[in-house]
Amino acid sequence: MLRDVRIAISVTSEVDKILEKIAEERGVQKSKLVETIVLQWLYERGYVKIYHFNFRDNVISLWDTVLGRIVDLEYKPDKRMLFCNYCKAYVCGHILTAKNHPDIKPKIIKWDIIIDEY
């Protein structure tokens, strides 16, 4: 089991206000928001790979090697988008990586999923 490690960072008050606003919109703590931002950065640079996944109903479950846990990407038919239940977002490293995975991509095409990339 992976152990959480705390780190301290300093940001300007303007950045802090933006993080607070986004965290509130997502319904997560600011520390969780910062964690998901770092995870996306890691995914975009190839530090995290998807090694295992499962499909069930409208959910794609991924094994996140950095978090040491399963992350569920839920298909929201009304929006035609995936929603990451861990990051509480429609765009994150988990979703962007899943869309490019050769075994997951056909499911995304079949569901006609729209994936925004900021």
N, C-alpha and C positions, 0 to 999 in steps of 0.2 A: 504494500500500500504506500502510495506517495504521501509525503508529509508537506503541509503548507509551510511556506517560508514568507515572513513579512519583510518588506523592504520599504524604506522611506524615500519619497521623492519630493522635490520642491517645484512648484509651478507658480506662474503669475496668478494674480487674483482673477484676471480675465479668463485664463484657461480653466481655473477652478470653477468659475460660474458656468462656463460652457459644459464642463463635465457634470456638474450638478444638474443642469437642465436636461441633458441627454439621459443621465441615469434616472431621473424622475420620469421622463417620458417612457423609458423602457421598463420602469418598475423594479429597478435593481439598485443595489448600493453602489456608490461611486467606486469603491475598490474593485467590485465585480466588473464594472464597466472598463476600468483600466486594464484588468486582467484580460478581458475579451479583445481589447485593442492590441495588446501585446501578442495574444494568440494569433490574431489575424496577421500581424506583421511576420510572425514565425511561419505561418502557413504560406504566405505569399513568397517567402524566400526559401521554401522547401525544407525547413527544419523539421516539420511534422508531416508524416505520411499517414494515409489511411491504409491499414493493413487488414481490417476486417469490417464487414458491414452486413446488415440484414435488411430485407424488405418485409414489411407487414402492413397490410391495409394501406393507409396514406402516410406511412412513416418509414424513413430510412434511418437506421441506427448505425452509427459509426463508432469505432474504437479510437479514441483520441489518446495517442501514446504519451503526450506531454501531461495531460490531465490524469491519465491512468484510469479512465472511465468511459462509459458509453455516452454518446451525445446523440439525441434524437433530432432529426430534421423532419418536421411535419409539413405535409403538403396541404396548403390552404386553397381549396378549389375556388372559393369566391374571389380570391386575389390572383389565382394561378401562380402562386409563389410558394417557396419553401420558407418555413419559419424555424429558426434554430431555438430549441427550448432551453439550451444552456446559455447562449449569448443574449437571448430575448431580442432577436433581430432577424430581419429579412435579408440582410447582407452581412456576412461575417466570413472568417477564414474557413470554417467548416463547410459552408455552402459553396464558396468559391472553389474550394478544393474538390468537393463532391461533383460539381458540374463538369470538371475536367477529367474525372476518373473514368477510364474506359469501360468499366463494368457498371457504373452508375449512370453515365451519360444517356444510354438508351432509355432508361426509366424516365429521366428528365424530359427527353424528347417525347416519349409516349404520353406523359402527363401534360405536355405542352406548357411547361413551366417557364415563367419569365424570371430571369435572374439579373438584377441590377448590379452594376459594378462601380458604384459611386459616380 
